[in-house]
Structure formats: C-alpha cells, structure tokens
Amino acid sequence: MSNQTVGKAYELSDANVADLCDAAESAILDGGGFGWLRPPPRALLERYWRGVLLVPERELFVGRFDGRIVGSAQLVRPPKNNEAHQQIATITTNFVAPWARGHGLARDLTMACERAAKRHGVWFINLDVRETQKAAIQLYESFGYECWGTNPNYAVVNGKKIAGRYYTKDLRKVSKLKRSAKTPSRKKAGVKKALNK
C-alpha cells in the first residue's frame, strides 16, 4: 500500500533536493515543467530548489509518495514594499512527476497553498497555465479558479506558439460560502424550530 503526504518544506536535505530534481526532470520531459522545455543541467536545478527556500516571500510545499518527494507547489507573496498587492498571492511550479499522478497530490498541493494564503490574510490567488495542460486546467477550475483571460502568445514550444490561461480565485468568497453552508440563517433556524414544535 502506498502512502502520500503534503507539507511545507522548511529545509531540504541532499536526498530531498535529488528527489525534487528527479520529479522536476520527469515533469519537464512530460511537458509540464513550469517554463523549462528541456531539463537544465542538474547543478542548476539543484541551485534553483535550494534558492527557493532563501526567498522570504516564497513558501515551498512538497508532495511525497512512498517516502519520496514527487511534486511541489509554491505560494509566492509580494515583497513588503509592494503594499498594494499584500492581499494577492500567486501559485507557481505546481507539478507532480508523471509516475506519481492520479493519487490527488496536485489537489493536495493546491489546497496547502490556499490554506497558507488564508493564514497570511491573502484575498486573491492568481496563477497561469499553458492551454495544453488540460489536467491542470480541470483541477483549477474544479477548485473555483476563474479564467479571466488568455494570451495567445504565452509560450513557444518546439517552434509552435501556445496560448496561456490566466486564473484568479477570491478566497473571501469561498470562506463566506463555507460559513453560510454550515450555519443556517436565523430566519431558517426559526422556521425549523417552528416546524419541530
């Protein structure tokens, strides 16, 4: 039986970095490499992952499957000097290695980013994705992300231009919906009381 977990990475051991590099290389070769078209030199990829933890506005969440890191997502908040955007964050590098997909890790990574965003007082989460990444689009739309626009010149892959979609989600709406679903209004509660008498 397999086990899976998702959590925030506070530090990365050499084995963790190796796992992240392996997973990222697999995702890149499968076409979902958050910008890279071919795996970069391993030393560059290792420096990238170690550097993520050094940026105060970035939180790295990792997904583990059978004890190994197989995917990640990052919640990126604006720097302190950008006061106008303090309630806005971005989800980026949300990927799962192809051989570990189908177990809900992408969903769990997205949920971890959303929970962290709420703890930071974020109102809106933005993200973007290539139109060719159908599974990612389906996931985000199932989570209530709204596509607000497309860029027909988002990326060029193998000499072919690829459109990209831009999404946003209002976390305040979600909280209000959950509260109203859990707590009946006073009017409804009064009607229920009257019916039970």
Z-matrix of the N, CA and C atoms (Angstrom, degrees):
N
C 1 1.463
C 2 1.524 1 109.36
N 3 1.327 2 116.87 1 137.93
C 4 1.465 3 120.63 2 -178.63
C 5 1.523 4 110.01 3 -91.99
N 6 1.318 5 114.72 4 157.15
C 7 1.466 6 118.91 5 174.63
C 8 1.516 7 108.18 6 -129.00
N 9 1.317 8 115.19 7 151.59
C 10 1.460 9 120.07 8 179.76
C 11 1.507 10 109.52 9 -142.19
N 12 1.331 11 114.77 10 147.46
C 13 1.454 12 121.71 11 177.65
C 14 1.524 13 108.67 12 -144.67
N 15 1.319 14 115.29 13 158.53
C 16 1.459 15 122.06 14 173.70
C 17 1.514 16 106.75 15 -133.48
N 18 1.318 17 116.55 16 135.99
C 19 1.456 18 120.08 17 178.31
C 20 1.516 19 111.61 18 -161.25
N 21 1.320 20 114.95 19 167.69
C 22 1.453 21 121.04 20 178.99
C 23 1.524 22 109.29 21 -77.35
N 24 1.315 23 115.89 22 137.31
C 25 1.464 24 120.97 23 177.07
C 26 1.526 25 108.65 24 -93.56
N 27 1.323 26 116.12 25 120.48
C 28 1.454 27 121.45 26 177.35
C 29 1.522 28 111.24 27 -97.40
N 30 1.326 29 115.62 28 -26.72
C 31 1.453 30 122.53 29 175.15
C 32 1.519 31 107.72 30 -152.00
N 33 1.313 32 115.26 31 160.13
C 34 1.454 33 120.34 32 -178.67
C 35 1.518 34 109.51 33 -128.33
N 36 1.317 35 116.14 34 122.01
C 37 1.460 36 120.50 35 173.95
C 38 1.527 37 108.68 36 -75.56
N 39 1.323 38 116.53 37 170.55
C 40 1.470 39 119.95 38 176.56
C 41 1.531 40 110.24 39 -59.10
N 42 1.338 41 116.62 40 -38.78
C 43 1.473 42 120.33 41 179.16
C 44 1.528 43 110.94 42 -66.33
N 45 1.342 44 117.05 43 -38.14
C 46 1.466 45 120.67 44 177.00
C 47 1.521 46 111.30 45 -62.94
N 48 1.328 47 116.46 46 -43.86
C 49 1.464 48 121.18 47 179.90
C 50 1.532 49 109.50 48 -63.81
N 51 1.334 50 116.35 49 -41.57
C 52 1.469 51 119.88 50 178.54
C 53 1.525 52 110.49 51 -61.85
N 54 1.340 53 116.61 52 -43.01
C 55 1.469 54 120.38 53 177.94
C 56 1.530 55 111.06 54 -61.61
N 57 1.330 56 116.67 55 -45.86
C 58 1.472 57 120.64 56 179.53
C 59 1.528 58 110.97 57 -61.36
N 60 1.319 59 116.60 58 -41.42
C 61 1.465 60 120.29 59 178.77
C 62 1.523 61 110.56 60 -64.63
N 63 1.330 62 117.26 61 -44.29
C 64 1.471 63 120.36 62 178.85
C 65 1.528 64 110.65 63 -60.05
N 66 1.340 65 115.82 64 -46.41
C 67 1.466 66 120.55 65 -178.83
C 68 1.525 67 110.83 66 -64.94
N 69 1.332 68 116.41 67 -43.60
C 70 1.467 69 120.34 68 -179.71
C 71 1.528 70 110.88 69 -64.09
N 72 1.326 71 117.14 70 -43.12
C 73 1.464 72 120.28 71 178.94
C 74 1.533 73 110.56 72 -60.28
N 75 1.334 74 116.74 73 -42.13
C 76 1.475 75 120.23 74 178.57
C 77 1.523 76 110.92 75 -63.33
N 78 1.340 77 116.24 76 -43.14
C 79 1.465 78 120.55 77 -179.34
C 80 1.530 79 110.66 78 -66.55
N 81 1.326 80 117.04 79 -39.65
C 82 1.469 81 120.66 80 179.07
C 83 1.530 82 109.75 81 -62.00
N 84 1.325 83 116.63 82 -46.96
C 85 1.471 84 120.39 83 -179.78
C 86 1.526 85 111.76 84 -64.41
N 87 1.336 86 116.74 85 -24.76
C 88 1.465 87 121.42 86 179.39
C 89 1.539 88 111.98 87 -88.09
N 90 1.345 89 117.25 88 -2.46
C 91 1.464 90 120.41 89 176.66
C 92 1.504 91 115.54 90 96.67
N 93 1.317 92 118.22 91 7.76
C 94 1.462 93 120.88 92 -179.56
C 95 1.508 94 111.56 93 -124.22
N 96 1.306 95 117.20 94 49.51
C 97 1.457 96 121.09 95 -171.54
C 98 1.501 97 116.33 96 -99.70
N 99 1.310 98 117.48 97 35.50
C 100 1.465 99 124.24 98 176.51
C 101 1.535 100 113.06 99 38.70
N 102 1.321 101 114.64 100 50.32
C 103 1.460 102 120.50 101 173.32
C 104 1.512 103 114.10 102 112.90
N 105 1.311 104 117.38 103 -38.09
C 106 1.465 105 119.20 104 178.61
C 107 1.519 106 109.53 105 -74.80
N 108 1.323 107 115.60 106 142.03
C 109 1.463 108 120.76 107 176.34
C 110 1.524 109 111.28 108 -100.22
N 111 1.330 110 115.80 109 -28.75
C 112 1.462 111 122.61 110 175.67
C 113 1.517 112 107.10 111 -131.86
N 114 1.315 113 118.39 112 146.19
C 115 1.464 114 119.07 113 178.55
C 116 1.529 115 110.83 114 -56.99
N 117 1.324 116 117.15 115 129.74
C 118 1.469 117 119.96 116 177.41
C 119 1.525 118 109.68 117 -73.68
N 120 1.331 119 118.26 118 171.32
C 121 1.468 120 119.52 119 175.28
C 122 1.536 121 109.56 120 -54.01
N 123 1.315 122 116.21 121 142.39
C 124 1.465 123 121.35 122 -174.57
C 125 1.535 124 112.34 123 -55.91
N 126 1.323 125 117.74 124 -39.96
C 127 1.468 126 120.43 125 -179.13
C 128 1.529 127 110.98 126 -61.84
N 129 1.330 128 117.19 127 -37.73
C 130 1.462 129 121.33 128 178.02
C 131 1.521 130 110.64 129 -66.10
N 132 1.321 131 117.07 130 -42.94
C 133 1.461 132 121.27 131 179.06
C 134 1.532 133 110.59 132 -64.51
N 135 1.316 134 117.16 133 -40.57
C 136 1.472 135 120.64 134 177.39
C 137 1.523 136 110.97 135 -61.90
N 138 1.336 137 116.19 136 -44.28
C 139 1.477 138 119.44 137 178.61
C 140 1.527 139 110.76 138 -63.41
N 141 1.336 140 116.19 139 -38.42
C 142 1.462 141 119.53 140 178.46
C 143 1.531 142 110.21 141 -57.27
N 144 1.342 143 117.40 142 -52.85
C 145 1.466 144 120.37 143 -176.72
C 146 1.514 145 111.91 144 -63.49
N 147 1.317 146 117.26 145 -41.24
C 148 1.481 147 119.12 146 178.08
C 149 1.524 148 110.42 147 -65.67
N 150 1.324 149 117.71 148 -35.54
C 151 1.459 150 121.82 149 -179.39
C 152 1.519 151 113.35 150 -68.79
N 153 1.328 152 116.90 151 -30.08
C 154 1.468 153 120.52 152 179.91
C 155 1.534 154 110.30 153 -56.24
N 156 1.322 155 116.41 154 -41.24
C 157 1.470 156 120.22 155 -177.19
C 158 1.526 157 112.95 156 -71.54
N 159 1.322 158 117.44 157 -14.97
C 160 1.461 159 120.73 158 -179.23
C 161 1.523 160 112.94 159 -85.31
N 162 1.329 161 117.13 160 -13.70
C 163 1.467 162 120.93 161 -176.77
C 164 1.532 163 108.55 162 -90.36
N 165 1.330 164 118.13 163 115.04
C 166 1.466 165 120.32 164 -175.54
C 167 1.523 166 114.46 165 -58.92
N 168 1.331 167 117.38 166 -30.51
C 169 1.463 168 120.30 167 -176.61
C 170 1.525 169 113.45 168 -85.34
N 171 1.324 170 117.60 169 1.93
C 172 1.472 171 121.50 170 -179.65
C 173 1.516 172 110.23 171 -111.28
N 174 1.317 173 114.70 172 135.33
C 175 1.468 174 120.38 173 172.30
C 176 1.520 175 106.90 174 -119.45
N 177 1.316 176 115.50 175 127.39
C 178 1.458 177 121.77 176 -179.35
C 179 1.524 178 109.11 177 -101.29
N 180 1.316 179 115.57 178 124.59
C 181 1.458 180 122.06 179 174.55
C 182 1.520 181 107.73 180 -111.10
N 183 1.324 182 116.07 181 135.90
C 184 1.459 183 119.56 182 -178.56
C 185 1.526 184 109.83 183 -121.05
N 186 1.315 185 113.95 184 144.62
C 187 1.458 186 121.02 185 175.34
C 188 1.517 187 108.65 186 -105.80
N 189 1.327 188 115.44 187 132.18
C 190 1.470 189 120.81 188 179.25
C 191 1.522 190 108.89 189 -114.30
N 192 1.308 191 114.26 190 141.79
C 193 1.457 192 121.84 191 176.80
C 194 1.524 193 106.78 192 -134.76
N 195 1.314 194 116.39 193 123.25
C 196 1.471 195 121.76 194 -176.10
C 197 1.530 196 111.81 195 51.97
N 198 1.356 197 115.28 196 39.27
C 199 1.461 198 120.58 197 173.80
C 200 1.519 199 115.98 198 86.91
N 201 1.314 200 118.30 199 -9.52
C 202 1.470 201 121.43 200 -179.08
C 203 1.518 202 110.65 201 -108.31
N 204 1.324 203 116.89 202 146.19
C 205 1.462 204 120.72 203 173.48
C 206 1.521 205 108.02 204 -72.24
N 207 1.334 206 115.77 205 125.88
C 208 1.471 207 121.03 206 -176.23
C 209 1.526 208 112.57 207 -125.15
N 210 1.335 209 117.29 208 -0.48
C 211 1.454 210 119.90 209 -179.14
C 212 1.512 211 111.29 210 -171.23
N 213 1.320 212 115.04 211 171.47
C 214 1.461 213 119.28 212 179.88
C 215 1.518 214 110.71 213 -155.86
N 216 1.308 215 114.47 214 168.66
C 217 1.466 216 123.53 215 168.68
C 218 1.518 217 106.28 216 -152.61
N 219 1.324 218 115.38 217 149.76
C 220 1.461 219 119.56 218 177.84
C 221 1.517 220 109.86 219 -123.16
N 222 1.315 221 114.71 220 138.38
C 223 1.455 222 121.45 221 170.87
C 224 1.519 223 105.75 222 -102.62
N 225 1.329 224 116.34 223 121.16
C 226 1.462 225 121.22 224 -177.34
C 227 1.523 226 108.31 225 -114.15
N 228 1.330 227 114.89 226 122.36
C 229 1.457 228 121.27 227 177.33
C 230 1.521 229 109.37 228 -106.36
N 231 1.329 230 118.48 229 157.06
C 232 1.470 231 119.90 230 -178.96
C 233 1.530 232 110.78 231 -71.22
N 234 1.329 233 116.82 232 156.55
C 235 1.469 234 119.15 233 175.83
C 236 1.528 235 110.46 234 -65.76
N 237 1.308 236 116.17 235 159.16
C 238 1.480 237 122.13 236 -175.37
C 239 1.534 238 112.62 237 -56.74
N 240 1.339 239 117.67 238 -31.85
C 241 1.468 240 119.23 239 -177.64
C 242 1.526 241 112.46 240 -74.70
N 243 1.311 242 118.07 241 -8.76
C 244 1.462 243 121.31 242 178.81
C 245 1.532 244 108.67 243 -98.85
N 246 1.316 245 115.18 244 72.15
C 247 1.462 246 120.55 245 -174.26
C 248 1.527 247 113.36 246 -64.33
N 249 1.319 248 117.79 247 -31.27
C 250 1.464 249 121.27 248 -177.71
C 251 1.527 250 112.57 249 -66.53
N 252 1.325 251 117.04 250 -18.12
C 253 1.470 252 120.89 251 -177.55
C 254 1.523 253 113.11 252 -114.55
N 255 1.314 254 118.60 253 16.29
C 256 1.463 255 120.45 254 -175.75
C 257 1.531 256 113.36 255 -63.99
N 258 1.315 257 118.59 256 -23.63
C 259 1.467 258 120.95 257 178.89
C 260 1.527 259 112.00 258 -96.90
N 261 1.336 260 116.70 259 16.98
C 262 1.465 261 120.98 260 -178.81
C 263 1.524 262 109.02 261 -125.95
N 264 1.323 263 116.26 262 133.63
C 265 1.469 264 121.19 263 177.77
C 266 1.525 265 108.59 264 -132.33
N 267 1.311 266 114.93 265 168.60
C 268 1.462 267 121.82 266 -179.47
C 269 1.515 268 109.17 267 -128.64
N 270 1.319 269 116.17 268 138.33
C 271 1.460 270 120.70 269 169.80
C 272 1.521 271 107.34 270 -97.14
N 273 1.321 272 115.78 271 130.44
C 274 1.453 273 120.93 272 179.94
C 275 1.529 274 109.71 273 -140.69
N 276 1.306 275 115.75 274 167.07
C 277 1.478 276 124.20 275 -179.63
C 278 1.524 277 113.08 276 46.98
N 279 1.314 278 116.35 277 43.05
C 280 1.472 279 120.43 278 176.09
C 281 1.530 280 106.90 279 -88.20
N 282 1.320 281 116.01 280 107.40
C 283 1.466 282 120.24 281 -178.62
C 284 1.527 283 109.93 282 -150.12
N 285 1.306 284 114.34 283 157.67
C 286 1.467 285 122.78 284 173.05
C 287 1.520 286 106.62 285 -134.17
N 288 1.312 287 116.65 286 137.12
C 289 1.464 288 120.70 287 178.49
C 290 1.527 289 109.07 288 -56.87
N 291 1.329 290 117.96 289 142.49
C 292 1.467 291 120.84 290 -176.01
C 293 1.523 292 114.10 291 -54.06
N 294 1.307 293 117.56 292 -37.08
C 295 1.462 294 121.10 293 -177.11
C 296 1.535 295 113.45 294 -76.26
N 297 1.334 296 117.44 295 -5.81
C 298 1.468 297 120.37 296 179.66
C 299 1.531 298 111.71 297 -116.27
N 300 1.323 299 117.32 298 11.96
C 301 1.465 300 120.60 299 -178.42
C 302 1.524 301 110.86 300 -80.90
N 303 1.332 302 114.21 301 163.63
C 304 1.457 303 120.01 302 177.07
C 305 1.519 304 114.13 303 89.73
N 306 1.326 305 116.74 304 9.61
C 307 1.465 306 120.71 305 -179.69
C 308 1.529 307 112.67 306 -116.28
N 309 1.343 308 117.02 307 6.24
C 310 1.462 309 120.43 308 177.21
C 311 1.517 310 114.86 309 87.42
N 312 1.325 311 118.27 310 10.19
C 313 1.464 312 119.32 311 -178.20
C 314 1.527 313 112.69 312 -68.50
N 315 1.328 314 118.64 313 -38.35
C 316 1.476 315 120.15 314 177.94
C 317 1.522 316 109.78 315 -61.86
N 318 1.315 317 116.45 316 -40.59
C 319 1.470 318 121.13 317 176.91
C 320 1.534 319 109.97 318 -62.27
N 321 1.329 320 116.31 319 -47.14
C 322 1.463 321 120.20 320 -177.97
C 323 1.526 322 112.12 321 -65.68
N 324 1.331 323 117.02 322 -35.87
C 325 1.464 324 120.36 323 176.84
C 326 1.527 325 110.52 324 -65.78
N 327 1.330 326 116.93 325 -41.34
C 328 1.469 327 121.07 326 177.87
C 329 1.526 328 110.21 327 -63.21
N 330 1.327 329 116.78 328 -43.56
C 331 1.469 330 120.89 329 178.94
C 332 1.527 331 111.24 330 -62.72
N 333 1.326 332 117.19 331 -38.80
C 334 1.466 333 120.61 332 178.94
C 335 1.527 334 110.31 333 -63.36
N 336 1.325 335 116.78 334 -41.06
C 337 1.471 336 120.33 335 177.34
C 338 1.525 337 110.80 336 -63.82
N 339 1.318 338 116.52 337 -42.39
C 340 1.470 339 119.64 338 -179.71
C 341 1.525 340 111.31 339 -64.58
N 342 1.327 341 117.61 340 -42.44
C 343 1.474 342 120.18 341 178.56
C 344 1.528 343 110.79 342 -61.85
N 345 1.333 344 116.63 343 -43.17
C 346 1.467 345 120.06 344 178.67
C 347 1.528 346 110.43 345 -63.68
N 348 1.320 347 116.16 346 -41.54
C 349 1.474 348 120.01 347 179.20
C 350 1.527 349 110.44 348 -59.20
N 351 1.317 350 117.22 349 -44.14
C 352 1.469 351 120.69 350 179.83
C 353 1.525 352 110.68 351 -62.93
N 354 1.337 353 117.15 352 -40.00
C 355 1.476 354 120.10 353 178.15
C 356 1.528 355 111.35 354 -61.56
N 357 1.331 356 116.93 355 -30.68
C 358 1.465 357 121.52 356 179.64
C 359 1.528 358 112.22 357 -86.54
N 360 1.307 359 117.89 358 1.23
C 361 1.461 360 120.68 359 -179.94
C 362 1.523 361 113.75 360 78.55
N 363 1.315 362 116.69 361 21.39
C 364 1.465 363 121.05 362 179.99
C 365 1.526 364 109.29 363 -72.44
N 366 1.330 365 116.43 364 137.10
C 367 1.460 366 122.14 365 177.17
C 368 1.517 367 111.91 366 -95.37
N 369 1.343 368 115.88 367 -38.19
C 370 1.464 369 120.73 368 -174.62
C 371 1.518 370 111.04 369 -128.21
N 372 1.329 371 115.65 370 140.79
C 373 1.467 372 121.38 371 171.31
C 374 1.520 373 107.41 372 -116.51
N 375 1.317 374 115.33 373 132.33
C 376 1.462 375 122.09 374 176.68
C 377 1.525 376 109.10 375 -114.15
N 378 1.317 377 115.61 376 154.29
C 379 1.458 378 121.08 377 173.85
C 380 1.509 379 108.80 378 -160.84
N 381 1.320 380 115.01 379 164.76
C 382 1.465 381 119.57 380 176.68
C 383 1.518 382 108.43 381 -139.48
N 384 1.337 383 114.75 382 155.08
C 385 1.464 384 120.21 383 -175.08
C 386 1.526 385 109.34 384 -153.83
N 387 1.327 386 115.55 385 145.82
C 388 1.471 387 119.66 386 175.18
C 389 1.522 388 109.26 387 -65.25
N 390 1.322 389 117.42 388 144.51
C 391 1.462 390 120.72 389 -179.71
C 392 1.528 391 112.26 390 -65.71
N 393 1.320 392 117.41 391 -17.15
C 394 1.464 393 121.17 392 179.71
C 395 1.526 394 112.18 393 -79.01
N 396 1.317 395 117.66 394 -12.36
C 397 1.463 396 121.19 395 -177.86
C 398 1.532 397 109.53 396 -91.45
N 399 1.322 398 114.14 397 73.18
C 400 1.470 399 122.08 398 -172.77
C 401 1.533 400 112.82 399 -60.38
N 402 1.341 401 117.15 400 -41.65
C 403 1.467 402 119.54 401 -178.78
C 404 1.522 403 110.92 402 -63.92
N 405 1.334 404 116.99 403 -40.06
C 406 1.464 405 120.48 404 178.69
C 407 1.524 406 110.46 405 -65.29
N 408 1.318 407 116.84 406 -42.59
C 409 1.467 408 120.80 407 178.75
C 410 1.524 409 110.13 408 -60.91
N 411 1.311 410 116.31 409 -45.29
C 412 1.469 411 120.60 410 179.33
C 413 1.530 412 110.73 411 -61.50
N 414 1.326 413 116.82 412 -42.67
C 415 1.463 414 120.87 413 179.03
C 416 1.524 415 110.90 414 -60.84
N 417 1.331 416 117.15 415 -52.11
C 418 1.463 417 119.96 416 -176.52
C 419 1.523 418 111.77 417 -63.85
N 420 1.315 419 117.08 418 -40.68
C 421 1.463 420 118.82 419 179.33
C 422 1.524 421 110.95 420 -66.68
N 423 1.332 422 118.02 421 -33.38
C 424 1.469 423 120.28 422 177.32
C 425 1.528 424 111.31 423 -68.72
N 426 1.317 425 116.54 424 -21.71
C 427 1.459 426 122.10 425 178.02
C 428 1.525 427 112.09 426 -89.08
N 429 1.327 428 117.02 427 0.66
C 430 1.455 429 119.92 428 178.05
C 431 1.517 430 114.97 429 91.45
N 432 1.315 431 118.48 430 11.25
C 433 1.463 432 120.37 431 175.14
C 434 1.521 433 108.25 432 -72.64
N 435 1.319 434 116.06 433 135.76
C 436 1.462 435 121.92 434 -178.05
C 437 1.511 436 109.65 435 -105.01
N 438 1.330 437 115.50 436 128.33
C 439 1.463 438 120.78 437 176.31
C 440 1.523 439 107.90 438 -76.13
N 441 1.315 440 116.58 439 117.46
C 442 1.464 441 119.70 440 -178.54
C 443 1.522 442 112.45 441 -104.38
N 444 1.332 443 116.80 442 -6.86
C 445 1.453 444 117.54 443 178.41
C 446 1.518 445 112.32 444 -179.46
N 447 1.316 446 114.33 445 164.03
C 448 1.461 447 120.46 446 175.67
C 449 1.520 448 108.68 447 -130.21
N 450 1.310 449 114.03 448 151.62
C 451 1.452 450 121.64 449 175.23
C 452 1.521 451 106.62 450 -117.81
N 453 1.327 452 118.38 451 112.11
C 454 1.463 453 119.83 452 -177.42
C 455 1.527 454 112.63 453 -66.25
N 456 1.325 455 117.67 454 -18.00
C 457 1.464 456 122.81 455 -178.94
C 458 1.530 457 111.08 456 -114.25
N 459 1.307 458 116.28 457 42.69
C 460 1.471 459 122.78 458 -174.79
C 461 1.524 460 112.28 459 -67.94
N 462 1.342 461 117.04 460 -43.09
C 463 1.464 462 121.04 461 -176.96
C 464 1.524 463 109.29 462 -150.97
N 465 1.315 464 115.30 463 161.11
C 466 1.462 465 121.65 464 172.43
C 467 1.522 466 106.89 465 -123.91
N 468 1.320 467 115.65 466 118.28
C 469 1.461 468 121.92 467 -177.41
C 470 1.529 469 108.17 468 -125.21
N 471 1.322 470 115.57 469 122.43
C 472 1.474 471 121.76 470 -179.15
C 473 1.534 472 111.73 471 52.28
N 474 1.329 473 115.54 472 41.45
C 475 1.459 474 120.63 473 177.46
C 476 1.514 475 115.15 474 77.58
N 477 1.317 476 117.07 475 4.13
C 478 1.463 477 121.25 476 -178.44
C 479 1.533 478 109.18 477 -116.68
N 480 1.330 479 115.99 478 132.15
C 481 1.467 480 118.01 479 179.15
C 482 1.533 481 109.34 480 -76.51
N 483 1.323 482 113.85 481 142.80
C 484 1.464 483 122.30 482 -178.53
C 485 1.523 484 107.85 483 -123.80
N 486 1.307 485 116.45 484 133.32
C 487 1.466 486 120.64 485 176.31
C 488 1.529 487 109.50 486 -77.24
N 489 1.308 488 114.89 487 156.91
C 490 1.461 489 120.99 488 176.97
C 491 1.509 490 110.27 489 -127.70
N 492 1.324 491 115.43 490 150.89
C 493 1.462 492 120.91 491 178.38
C 494 1.524 493 109.52 492 -110.77
N 495 1.324 494 114.80 493 143.06
C 496 1.464 495 121.99 494 178.47
C 497 1.526 496 108.40 495 -112.76
N 498 1.329 497 115.16 496 130.03
C 499 1.458 498 121.53 497 -176.24
C 500 1.523 499 110.97 498 -122.85
N 501 1.324 500 114.51 499 154.96
C 502 1.458 501 121.38 500 173.17
C 503 1.521 502 108.82 501 -143.41
N 504 1.316 503 115.47 502 154.94
C 505 1.467 504 121.36 503 177.18
C 506 1.517 505 108.30 504 -141.33
N 507 1.320 506 116.11 505 131.37
C 508 1.460 507 123.02 506 177.21
C 509 1.521 508 107.73 507 -91.56
N 510 1.325 509 117.17 508 105.07
C 511 1.465 510 121.50 509 -178.29
C 512 1.516 511 112.42 510 -67.91
N 513 1.325 512 117.80 511 -22.77
C 514 1.467 513 120.37 512 178.21
C 515 1.520 514 110.57 513 -68.93
N 516 1.321 515 117.95 514 -37.53
C 517 1.473 516 121.82 515 178.07
C 518 1.513 517 110.34 516 -61.04
N 519 1.314 518 115.51 517 -43.55
C 520 1.459 519 120.74 518 -177.94
C 521 1.517 520 110.04 519 -62.22
N 522 1.326 521 116.59 520 -44.35
C 523 1.467 522 119.87 521 179.83
C 524 1.519 523 111.14 522 -62.30
N 525 1.338 524 116.96 523 -42.28
C 526 1.462 525 120.70 524 179.61
C 527 1.525 526 110.72 525 -64.58
N 528 1.331 527 116.22 526 -40.74
C 529 1.464 528 119.64 527 179.18
C 530 1.524 529 110.94 528 -63.57
N 531 1.322 530 117.09 529 -43.03
C 532 1.469 531 120.68 530 -179.87
C 533 1.525 532 110.49 531 -64.29
N 534 1.355 533 115.99 532 -42.80
C 535 1.465 534 119.16 533 -179.86
C 536 1.520 535 110.61 534 -63.00
N 537 1.333 536 116.56 535 -44.81
C 538 1.469 537 118.79 536 -176.99
C 539 1.524 538 111.15 537 -69.79
N 540 1.307 539 118.02 538 -28.51
C 541 1.467 540 120.66 539 178.33
C 542 1.524 541 111.03 540 -73.14
N 543 1.344 542 116.66 541 -33.37
C 544 1.469 543 120.52 542 -177.65
C 545 1.525 544 112.35 543 -82.66
N 546 1.334 545 116.60 544 -37.25
C 547 1.454 546 120.67 545 -173.19
C 548 1.522 547 109.78 546 -110.63
N 549 1.343 548 117.50 547 112.46
C 550 1.463 549 118.10 548 178.03
C 551 1.524 550 109.76 549 -67.51
N 552 1.302 551 115.40 550 149.18
C 553 1.460 552 118.81 551 179.03
C 554 1.521 553 109.13 552 -65.60
N 555 1.319 554 116.71 553 160.22
C 556 1.469 555 121.11 554 -179.78
C 557 1.516 556 110.88 555 -60.14
N 558 1.323 557 116.11 556 -37.75
C 559 1.453 558 120.78 557 179.71
C 560 1.529 559 109.99 558 -61.10
N 561 1.348 560 116.16 559 -47.98
C 562 1.471 561 120.41 560 179.96
C 563 1.519 562 110.59 561 -65.15
N 564 1.343 563 116.44 562 -39.74
C 565 1.465 564 120.10 563 -179.50
C 566 1.520 565 109.87 564 -62.43
N 567 1.354 566 116.59 565 -39.08
C 568 1.470 567 121.08 566 178.19
C 569 1.524 568 111.21 567 -64.97
N 570 1.309 569 117.25 568 -39.90
C 571 1.455 570 121.34 569 178.63
C 572 1.534 571 109.92 570 -63.89
N 573 1.343 572 115.70 571 -43.15
C 574 1.482 573 119.18 572 179.10
C 575 1.524 574 110.51 573 -62.11
N 576 1.352 575 116.72 574 -41.84
C 577 1.471 576 120.24 575 179.16
C 578 1.533 577 110.37 576 -60.94
N 579 1.338 578 114.21 577 -46.22
C 580 1.463 579 118.80 578 -179.32
C 581 1.526 580 111.49 579 -61.56
N 582 1.309 581 117.28 580 -38.45
C 583 1.476 582 121.25 581 -179.47
C 584 1.519 583 111.81 582 -70.15
N 585 1.349 584 116.63 583 -29.91
C 586 1.460 585 120.15 584 -178.58
C 587 1.516 586 113.29 585 -81.23
N 588 1.336 587 118.11 586 -8.41
C 589 1.477 588 120.69 587 -178.84
C 590 1.494 589 111.69 588 -80.49
